[in-house]
């Protein structure tokens, strides 16, 4: 009886998680006036260009998540982290909802390890005012709602 009750709780918890937004952390990595972007290889937003980032893990600080995600995805170390704005991202076709917290960071190393994760590939530096298209929805929201912060780091 206890096993059935635990299984039911797990099912309810899983279905409830689908009803709530997930929290992501994305990092605006700047190097010599250029922005680091990678192409997505899975939904939502297949073949769109995104900032390095991922899900905030339990008990992880936002800056720790930023450092971890950039290192895992690109091999780069980041410094001078600055808290930024957030975006609310609804993907109706994929039935997903996320809130992305942004961090701005500096990097002085041009060399990317080009670590390919299941979600991204083709990491490269792009001029902030000349980004490739299409952009991943959260990045497009960031540009639409907080372009001055993206360019200058000033909220």
C-alpha positions in Angstrom: 0.0 0.0 0.0 2.8 2.4 0.8 4.6 1.7 -2.5 1.4 2.5 -4.4 0.9 5.8 -2.4 4.6 6.8 -3.1 4.1 6.1 -6.8 1.0 8.2 -6.9 2.8 11.1 -5.2 5.6 10.8 -7.7 3.0 10.9 -10.6 1.3 13.9 -9.1 4.6 15.7 -8.5 5.7 15.1 -12.0 2.5 16.3 -13.5 2.5 19.3 -11.3 6.0 20.2 -12.4 4.7 20.4 -16.0 2.3 23.1 -14.8 4.9 25.4 -13.3 7.7 27.4 -15.1 11.3 26.1 -14.9 14.0 28.6 -13.9 16.9 29.0 -16.3 20.1 30.9 -16.1 21.6 32.4 -19.3 24.9 34.2 -19.5 25.8 37.2 -21.6 29.5 36.5 -22.1 31.3 39.5 -23.6 34.7 39.4 -25.2 36.1 42.5 -27.0 32.6 43.8 -27.7 31.4 40.4 -29.0 28.7 38.1 -27.6 29.1 34.3 -27.3 26.2 32.3 -28.9 25.6 28.7 -29.7 23.1 27.0 -32.1 20.4 24.9 -30.4 20.1 21.3 -31.6 16.9 20.3 -29.8 13.5 21.8 -29.1 12.3 24.2 -28.3 13.9 26.5 -30.8 15.9 24.0 -33.0 18.6 25.8 -35.0 18.1 29.1 -33.2 21.0 30.9 -31.6 21.2 31.1 -27.8 23.4 32.3 -24.9 25.2 29.7 -22.9 23.0 28.6 -20.0 20.7 25.9 -18.6 18.5 25.1 -15.6 19.2 26.3 -12.2 19.9 23.3 -9.9 18.5 22.9 -6.4 20.6 24.8 -3.8 22.8 26.4 -6.5 23.4 30.2 -6.6 22.7 32.0 -9.8 26.3 32.9 -10.3 27.4 29.3 -9.6 24.9 28.1 -12.3 26.3 30.7 -14.7 29.9 29.6 -14.2 29.0 25.9 -14.4 26.9 26.2 -17.6 29.5 28.3 -19.4 32.3 25.9 -18.5 30.3 22.8 -19.4 29.1 24.2 -22.7 32.2 26.1 -23.9 35.1 25.3 -21.7 35.5 29.0 -20.9 36.0 30.5 -17.5 34.1 33.7 -16.8 34.7 36.6 -14.4 33.2 39.9 -13.3 29.7 38.5 -13.0 26.9 41.0 -12.8 23.2 40.2 -12.1 20.9 41.2 -14.9 17.2 41.2 -15.8 14.9 38.3 -16.4 12.5 37.2 -19.2 9.3 35.3 -19.1 9.3 32.7 -21.9 6.2 30.8 -23.1 6.6 28.2 -25.8 3.0 27.4 -26.7 3.8 24.8 -29.4 6.0 22.9 -27.0 3.8 23.5 -24.0 6.7 24.8 -22.0 7.2 27.8 -19.8 10.4 29.1 -18.3 11.7 32.2 -16.6 15.3 33.0 -17.5 17.6 34.9 -15.1 20.4 36.7 -16.9 24.0 37.2 -15.8 26.6 39.3 -17.6 30.2 38.2 -17.5 33.5 39.1 -19.1 35.9 36.7 -20.8 39.4 37.4 -22.2 40.0 34.1 -23.8 39.1 33.8 -27.5 39.7 30.0 -27.5 36.5 28.0 -27.3 36.7 24.3 -26.5 33.6 23.8 -28.7 32.3 21.2 -26.3 29.2 19.8 -28.0 26.3 19.0 -25.6 23.1 17.5 -26.7 21.5 20.9 -26.9 24.1 23.2 -28.5 26.8 23.3 -31.0 28.7 25.8 -33.1 29.8 28.2 -30.3 31.2 31.4 -31.7 31.6 35.2 -31.0 29.3 37.7 -32.7 29.2 41.5 -32.8 26.5 42.5 -30.3 24.8 44.7 -33.0 25.0 42.0 -35.7 23.7 38.7 -34.3 22.9 35.6 -36.4 19.2 34.7 -36.9 16.9 33.2 -35.8 17.4 33.9 -32.1 16.2 31.6 -29.3 13.0 33.0 -27.8 14.5 34.0 -24.4 17.3 35.9 -26.1 14.9 37.6 -28.4 12.9 38.7 -25.4 16.1 40.0 -23.7 16.8 42.1 -26.8 13.2 43.3 -27.1 12.9 44.2 -23.4 16.4 45.0 -22.2 18.6 45.9 -25.2 20.4 48.7 -23.3 21.4 46.2 -20.6 22.6 43.7 -23.2 24.8 46.3 -24.9 26.0 48.3 -21.9 25.4 46.2 -18.8 23.4 49.1 -17.3 19.9 48.3 -16.1 
